[in-house]
Amino acid sequence: MITGKNYIGSQLKAGGTKILKTFNPLLNTENPWVFTEATQDEIEEAVALANQAFASYKNYSGIEKAKFLNAIADEILALGDDLLVQYCTESGYPRGRAEGERGRTIGQLKAFADMLTEGSWVQATIDTAIIDRQPAPKEDLRKMLTPLGPIVVFGSSNFPFAFSTSGGDTASALAAGCPVIVKSHSMHIGTGEMVASAIIKAAQKTNMPEGVFSNLIGDGRTLGTSLVKHPLVKGVGFTGSIKGGRALCDLAAQRPEPIPVFAEMGSINPVVLLPNALKKNSQKWATAYAGSITLGAGQFCTNPGLLLALKGEELNDFTEKLDQAIETIQPGCMLHPSIYADFNNGIAKIEEQNGVSRIAQFKGETTPNHGASTVLKVDGKEFLKNAVLHNEVFGPFSILIECENEAELIEVISKLEGQLTGTIISEENEIESHKGIIGALQNRVGRLIYNGVPTGVEVCASMLHGGPYPASSDSRYTAVGIDAVYRWVRPVSFQNWPDHLLPAELQNENPLQIVRTVNNKLTLSQI
């Protein structure tokens, strides 16, 4: 089922000479498939097709787009075990993770389909004319959201389904009415091709325009640069490193016509452990956080990479139990030897800093590409002085910051870069005497968690997966949930237009029966 070719619209093409292979980190060996990088001509063709498709796709009804997204979900499921095996072969993840992530991906697609079917997401707003208003008449004005144009999506390494070929960026852009060109992630190109084939089949079955979706293979720097700089591309979705995301933001800003880049660039997700909570439930929280730190070999953007607590016996007891819990958890396979190497190098760099000590580590034997979970410790004063200690280590790692008092803890939080999540572990009513911590944490994160773990991102309307820079490039938007669609649209106003020429969402009779704001009131009524 793997051809090793690029999908340029529905056509499989491989006119280039540069090739790539993927790697099986579990077996520590190269996979057999050979993939051909897209040529510049193929890149041009894919973008031109997407632009051509946009002319019609932007006008497709919500019902038509919903059928497309539901068909994608069906075609992904139809790939069956073959897709799951490919996923595991290229990621090293276990089958259970593959099944769970596939389910999440299907759920995302169906959620956007439901949103499109209901229709109110376009935020139709109408202010009717008042001809006899004094001293000047009021014009008829109507506003709604409209798609930007062709969108480039960069697949992520750690979520081959949910943040890649048919993941949240692709699903939300297609829902908005934007054709999508995916830059397939080099670590799971075969998985990406199989998912791309499902999207193409769905597009054909639901009569979508040719070029509504393409899937390209190539080096991130070369292919990515060509796509982001292309004048017909109108937006970019990215999940990955700060270095990669910042490079794309800079490229997009330097264009003659700058375009938005919505980049989710990682996070160390601070967790505040209050003393009464540790005193009462140190075993519970040590077990929970050992599991959270090591979940998926620590390869989650919401991995709890920073634990913050006040010095005292409560913390000492928690630390001892955390070490015991970490020791019992077998290391998971990491995505690639390069990621495994970066993980070990990152720990070594932090461990050599002044005042850092090791408080927990898996002490058993490990096999190739399986990272030994590690927790280090340093006091708050050293953490505030040393920027190296703020760096994310991607993998099963966390660093405990031992603070002298609440003022130092708040200062540590305030000096952090932007984060996706912030968590407070508290006994009932304990947090009421530490409200300064809540305020400081809210200023630095996109999602506040109370008595839980940050790993796990529910796909729903109330989820915010984003945060102040560099957690994401624009903290006003989410990469998860149906509100992710708002990254790919812009508002357009129509002034004094004939009713029959207006989009259906703005016509007097409200033919789509959607909720609209008419003269400052939410209503389903006709005008």
N, C-alpha and C positions, 0 to 999 in steps of 0.2 A: 504493500500500500504506500510505501515511501518512494517518491520519484527523485527527490533531491533538487526539484526545480522550483522556480518562482511562480506564484500565481499573479499574472498580470491581468486583472479582471478574472475571467473564467479560463483564460489560456495558460497552460503550463509552458514556461520558457526557461531556457538555460543556455544562452548564447555566449556566456563568459568562459574564462579559462581558470579563474581563481576558485579554489575549492575549500570547503570546510568539513570537519567531522565533529561529532559530539562525543561525549565521554561518559562511561558508566562508572560513577564514583564508588559504587558498592563493590563491583568486581575489580576496580582500579585498572580499567582497560579501555581503550578507544572503541567506540561503536563502529560497526561495519559500513554504515551508510555514508555516501558521499554527496555533499550539497554544493551547488554551484552558486557563486555570488552573482547578484544582479549587476548587469552592465549599466553604464550611464544611459544608453538608449532605452533599456528596459525600465529604468527609473523614470525617464521622461514619459514613456508610454503609460506607465501606471498613473502618474500624476495627471497627464492629459485626459485619460479615461475617467479618473475621479472627478475632474472638473466638468467634463462632459456629462457625467451622471448627475452631478449636483444640479444642473439646469432643470432636470425633471424631478429628481428625488426630493428636493426641498419642498415640492408642492404635493407630495404624496400625503394622503390622509393619515390620521393617527391609526385608524383601523388597518390600513394597508401595511404600515410600518410594524404594527403589533403582530400581524400575521407573519411577517418576515422574522421578527425576533423569536416568536414561538416556534417557527420552523427551524431556526438555528438550534434551539434547545433540543428539538426532536432529532435532528440530524446528528448532533453530538452524542446523544444517547444511543442512536443507531450504530455508532462505531463500536459500541460494546467493549468487550474485554481487550480487544486489540489496542484501543486508545489507552486504557489503563496500563497495559504492559509497556507501551511506548513511554508513557509518562514516568513510570518507575525506572525504566532502563536509562533514561536520560537525567533523572534527578537524584536517584538514590533513595527517594522517599518510599515508605511502605505502601502497600495496596490500600490500606484503610485511609491513609491520607489522600491518595488519589481519588478514591470514591467520595470522600467528604468534600474535597475541593471541586470535583465535578458537580456535585449536588449544589454547592454554593453558586457555581457559575450558571447552572440551569436556573436557579432561583433568581439570580440577578436579571437574566434575560426576561424571565416571566414577569418580574416586578416592573420592568420598564414597559413591557407589553401592556400590562394592566394600567399603568400610568397613561399610556397613549390612548387606550380604549376609553378611559374616563375623560381625558382631554383638557382638564382645567389647568394643566401645568404651563400652558402658554401665557398665563397671566393677562388675559384679555381685559383691557380697561377702556371704558367708553365715557366720554363727557359730551353730552349732546348739545347742540347749538341752542343759543338763546338770541334770536334775531333782534328782539326789541330791547335788549339790555342796554342800559345807559351807564356811562357816556359812550360806550362802544359795544357793538354786537359781540357775542361770544361765538367762536367758530366751533364746528363739530370736529372733535379730535378723538381718535381711536388708536390704541397702542396694543401691541402684542410682541412676543418673542419670535425671532426668526433665526434659522441656522446660519453659521458663519461661512461654511464651505468645506473643502477637503481637509481632513484631520489626519495627522501622522501619529501613530501610537507605537511607543517603544515597549516591547514586552519585558517583564521583570524576570530576574533569575529565580526568585524564591517562590513564585506562584505561577507555575506553567499553565494553569487554567485561569484562575480567578483574576490575575492582573496581567494577562498576556493576550494571546490572539483573539479570543472572544470574551475577554474579561471586562471589568467595569468601564474602562476607558472606551473600548470599542462599542460595548452595548449602549452606553450613554450617548456617544456621538451618533451612532446609527439612529437611536431614538430621536435625537434632536433634528435629524434630517440631513446629517453630514456624511458623505462617503468617507471611508476609512482606508488608509494604507498602513499596514502593520510592518514595522521593522522587527522581524522575528529574532528572539533572543538566541544568541549563539550556543547557549548551553542545552537548549531543547528545541532544535530546529525541526526534528522529525515530529515531535508532538505538535508543534505549531503548524506544520504542513497538514497533518491529519485534521486538526480543528479547522484550518482554512478550507479544506475540501468540504467540510460540513457547512460552512458559511456560504460557499459558492453554490452548493446543491440547494440550500434554502433560498438563496437569491433567485435561482432559476425557477424553482417550484412556485415562487410567489411573484414572479414577473417583475423583479427589480431591474433597474437599468444596468447594463453592462458597465463595469468599473466602479460599482457601489462599494466593492471591497477588493483589495489586493494584498498579497503577502510577499514581502521581499526578504531575501537572504543577503547578509553581507556584514563586513566589519563595521562596528558601531561608529567609529570615527569617520570613515569614508562615506558609507551609505547614509548614516545619520546626518552628516553635514549637508550632503546633497539634498536630502529631503527637507530639512529645516530651512535651508536657504532658497528653496524653490518658490518663485513668486506666486504660484497658484495654490500653495499650501497656506491654510488660514488659521491653523492652531496645532498644538502639540500636546500629547499626553505622555508622561514619563514616570516610571517608578524605578528608583535605583539609588545610586550614591550621590552625595553632595557634589562631588567633582563632576560627574556626568551631567547631573541636572543643571548645575550652574553653567557648564559649557554650552548647553542647549539654550538656556535663557539668554546668555550673552550673544550667541549667534542670531537668535530671533530678534533681539533688540537692535542689532547692527544692520538688519535688512533695510532697504529703502522704505518698505512698508513693514514696520515691526508687527509681530503677531504674538498672541499670548502663548506661554508655555506653562502648563499646569504640571508641575513636578513635585512628586512626593519623594523626599530625599533622605529618609531615615530619621531615627530618634533614639534617645537612650531612656526615655519614659520613666521619670523619677517616681519613686515610691516612698512616701513618708510613713514611717512606722512609729506610732505614738506609744509611750511607755506603758500605759494601762492596758492597752490591747495586747502588747507583748507579755505583760505579766500574767494576764488571764489565759491567753491562747497562743503561747509561743510555739507549741508543737503544731498546732493547726496552721499557723502562718508560715512556719519553716517548711512544712510539707508542701503547702500551696505554692510557695515561691521557688522551692527546688523544682517543682513540676513546671512552673511557668518559665523559669530560666532555661530549662533544658528542652521544652516542647519544640518539636520539629528541628532538633539540633540547634535551637536558639536562633533559627533563621526567620524570625518574624520581625517586621518593622516595629511591632509593639512589644518586643522583648523587654523585660524590666532590667535595664542595664545599669540602673543607679538606685541604690537603697539609701535612704536618709533617716538617721535616728539620733536620739540623744544618748550620751554616755550614761552608763549605769548597769546595775545587775540584770535588769530586764533585757537589755541589749546583749549582754554577755551570754545569757541563757539562750536567747534566740540564735545567736551566732553558733553556739555549740550544736544546737538541734539542726540548724541549716546544713552544717558540715556533715552530720550524720545522714541527713536526708539525701544530700547530693551524692554521697558515696554509694547509695543503693540504686542509683539510676544509671543504666547502661547508656553509654554515648550513642548518639544517632549519627547516621551517615550525613556528611555535609555535601553540598551540591557539586563541588568540583575541587580538584587538588589545589587550584589557585586560591579558592575561598578558604580551604583548610589551612593553607600556608599563611594567608593574611590573618586568619584568626590567631594562630600561634604567635605570629610576629607582633600582632597588636597587644596580646597579653604580655609578651616579653618587654615591649616598650614601656608599658604602664608599670610593670613590676620593677623596672630599674629606676623609677622615679623615687625621689626622696620621701621617706616616711611610709612607703607602701609595703604591706605585708599580705601574705596569703592566709585566708581563713577557711577556705573550703575548696576541695578539688576531688574529682573522681580519681581514685588511686589504683584502680585495676588496670589490666592490660587493655590496650586499644588496638583496633585494626586500622589499616590505611584509610585516611579521609574521615575518621571518626574523632571529633573533637572532644577532649576531656573537659567536662564542665568545670568552671573555675570561678571563685569569688575572691576578690581582693578587698583590702581595707585601707583607708587612710583617714586622717582627721580633717575636720572642716577647714582648718587654717591652711593646711598644705593644698587642699583641693582648690581653695580660692586663689592661691598663688600660682598654680601650675595648670596652664591651658591643656597640656597633654592629657591630663587626667579626665578631661571632658570629652575626649574622642570616643566615638562609637566603636566597639569591637563586635563585629557581626558574627554571631555564634552564641553558644551556651556560656555566657559570661555576664558577670555583674560586679560592680564595685560598691562597697559599703562606705558611706561617709559618716564618720562618728563626730557629732557636733557637741560642743561644750554646753550650749544652751539654745533656747528657741531663737534668740536674735541671730545667732550664727547660722542656724538652720534656714531661717528666712533669707538671710544674705546669700547663702549658697543657692537657694532656689532662684532668687532674683538675678543672679549672675549667669544662670544657665541660658544657652541658646534656646530657640523655640523648639517645642516638643509636640509630638502627636498626642500623648496622654500624660496625665499626672494622677497618681493614686494616693489616697489617704487611708491608712489602716488605723481604726480608732475603736475604742470601747464606746458603748452607748453613752452619749452626752459628753464624752471626753473632748471632742473636737470643739465644743462650744467655748472652751477656754483657750483655744488656739486659732482664733479666726484670722489672725494675721497670716497664718500658713495658707489658708484657703485663698485669700486675696493674692498672695504672691504666686501661688501655683496657677491660678486662673489666668494671670497675666502671661504665663509662659507656655500654655498648652491649649490644644483644641478640644480635648475630652477629659473631664474630671470623673474619676472613679472612686467610689466609696466602698471600702471593705470588699475588695475583689482583686482580680489580677488583670493586667492590661492585655494579655494575649487573648485573641479572639475578637473579631470585629463583626458585629451583627449587621446584616444587610437589611436596613429598614430606613424609613423616611427620617427618623430622628437621629440617625448616626451622623457624627461629624468625624471624618477621617482626613484630617488636615491640621494645621496649626501654624503659629508664627514661624517665620523663616529661621532656620533652613528645614524645618519639618516639612513644609511645603512652600512653593514659590508664591502662593497667594492664599493667605489664611482665611479669606472670605468664602472659600469653596471646599467641598468635600469630594474625595475620590471614591467614596462608597455610599450606596443608597441612591434613591431616585433623584435626589437633589444634585447629583453629579452631572445631570443633563445641563444645568445652568452654566457650565463652563463653555459650552459649545454654541451658545446663542447670543443674540444681541437684540435690544428692543428697537422696534420701528413704529413710528407714528404715521397715521393717515389723516390728512386734514381735508374735510369737505368732499370726501369721495362719494361717488354714486354707490348706493347700497349694493347693487348687483355686482360691482367690480371689487368689492372688499373681500378679503379672506372670509371663509365661512364663520370663523371664530368671532368675527367682528360685525357680522350682518345683523340687521334689526331683529329678524325672526329667531335668532339663535338656533339655527338648524341642527347644530351638534349637541344642543342641550347641555352645555357646560356652564359651570359657575363662572360668572364674570363680575367685574366691578363696574357698575353703571351709576354714574353721578354719585360716586363715593359710597355706594351700597353694594354689598355682595348679593347677587341674585341669579336665579335661573330664568327669569322672566324675559319675554320679548320686549322690544321697545316699540 
